[in-house]
Amino acid sequence: MAMDPCEEFFVTGSAEGDIKVWGLSQHQLIKTYQGEHYKGSMFSRTPSAGVLQLHVTNEGQLFSAGADGTLRVRLISDENHMSPHVSYYEFANAQASKSFSLS
């Protein structure tokens, strides 16, 4: 779970790989990203937790790390708390400009 720095919403991740954004003022679900991280592990063939870590920055970026070996970042707009048009970059993608190592 991660809270945004302005304390307007918080984000949860599930073992199924889904990410949900919850509004604090409305006390309701704002947005769901289904299957954001595959329910599995890049280290073994046995299923494991889908979403492992979440972080929200002051700039409105949502970072998520998954058991599928990916680190994704979404830009969350302030318009109406959440814009339906959200972009993300998948760092595991071959077109990513930087590579990351866990070692």
C-alpha positions as CSV (number, residue, x, y, z in Angstrom):
1,M,0.0,0.0,0.0
2,A,1.2,3.5,-0.7
3,M,-0.3,7.0,0.2
4,D,0.1,9.9,-2.1
5,P,2.1,12.8,-0.6
6,C,-1.0,15.1,-0.6
7,E,-3.0,12.5,1.2
8,E,-5.8,12.6,-1.4
9,F,-5.7,8.9,-2.4
10,F,-3.9,5.7,-1.6
11,V,-2.9,2.8,-3.8
12,T,-3.1,-1.0,-3.2
13,G,-1.6,-3.9,-5.0
14,S,-2.8,-7.5,-5.1
15,A,-1.3,-11.0,-5.5
16,E,-3.3,-11.2,-8.7
17,G,-1.2,-8.3,-10.2
18,D,-4.0,-5.7,-10.0
19,I,-3.5,-2.1,-8.7
20,K,-6.3,-0.1,-7.3
21,V,-6.4,3.7,-6.5
22,W,-8.7,4.7,-3.6
23,G,-10.0,8.2,-2.8
24,L,-9.7,9.4,0.7
25,S,-12.3,12.1,0.5
26,Q,-14.9,10.0,-1.4
27,H,-14.1,6.7,0.5
28,Q,-14.4,4.8,-2.8
29,L,-12.5,3.1,-5.6
30,I,-11.3,5.6,-8.2
31,K,-9.3,3.5,-10.7
32,T,-8.4,-0.1,-11.3
33,Y,-5.4,-1.3,-13.4
34,Q,-6.1,-5.0,-13.9
35,G,-3.2,-7.3,-14.6
36,E,-0.6,-4.6,-14.2
37,H,1.9,-7.2,-13.0
38,Y,1.6,-10.9,-14.0
39,K,0.9,-13.3,-11.2
40,G,4.2,-15.1,-11.3
41,S,7.9,-14.9,-10.8
42,M,10.7,-14.4,-13.2
43,F,12.9,-16.5,-10.8
44,S,10.7,-19.6,-10.7
45,R,7.8,-21.2,-12.4
46,T,5.7,-21.2,-9.2
47,P,3.1,-18.4,-8.8
48,S,3.9,-15.7,-6.3
49,A,2.6,-12.3,-5.3
50,G,1.8,-10.1,-8.4
51,V,2.4,-6.6,-7.0
52,L,5.4,-6.4,-4.6
53,Q,6.0,-2.7,-4.0
54,L,4.2,0.6,-4.6
55,H,5.4,4.2,-4.3
56,V,3.7,7.6,-5.2
57,T,6.0,10.7,-5.8
58,N,5.3,14.4,-5.3
59,E,5.1,14.7,-9.1
60,G,2.2,12.3,-9.3
61,Q,4.2,9.3,-10.5
62,L,3.1,5.8,-9.4
63,F,5.9,3.3,-9.3
64,S,5.0,-0.4,-9.0
65,A,7.3,-3.4,-8.9
66,G,6.0,-6.9,-9.6
67,A,6.9,-10.5,-9.2
68,D,7.0,-10.6,-13.0
69,G,10.3,-8.7,-12.8
70,T,9.0,-5.4,-14.1
71,L,9.2,-1.9,-12.7
72,R,6.4,0.3,-14.1
73,V,5.7,4.0,-13.6
74,R,2.4,5.7,-14.4
75,L,1.8,9.4,-14.5
76,I,-1.3,10.2,-12.5
77,S,-3.0,13.4,-13.4
78,D,-4.5,15.8,-10.9
79,E,-7.6,16.5,-13.0
80,N,-10.6,15.3,-11.1
81,H,-8.2,13.4,-8.9
82,M,-7.5,10.8,-11.6
83,S,-7.4,11.2,-15.3
84,P,-8.8,8.3,-17.4
85,H,-5.8,8.8,-19.7
86,V,-2.8,7.5,-17.9
87,S,0.5,6.6,-19.5
88,Y,3.1,4.1,-18.2
89,Y,6.6,3.0,-19.1
90,E,7.6,-0.6,-18.6
91,F,11.3,-0.7,-17.7
92,A,11.5,-4.3,-18.8
93,N,10.6,-3.2,-22.3
94,A,13.5,-3.4,-24.8
95,Q,12.9,0.2,-25.8
96,A,13.5,1.5,-22.3
97,S,16.2,4.1,-22.2
98,K,17.8,2.8,-19.0
99,S,18.3,-0.7,-17.6
100,F,18.0,-1.7,-14.0
101,S,19.7,-4.5,-12.2
102,L,18.6,-6.1,-8.9
103,S,22.0,-7.3,-8.1
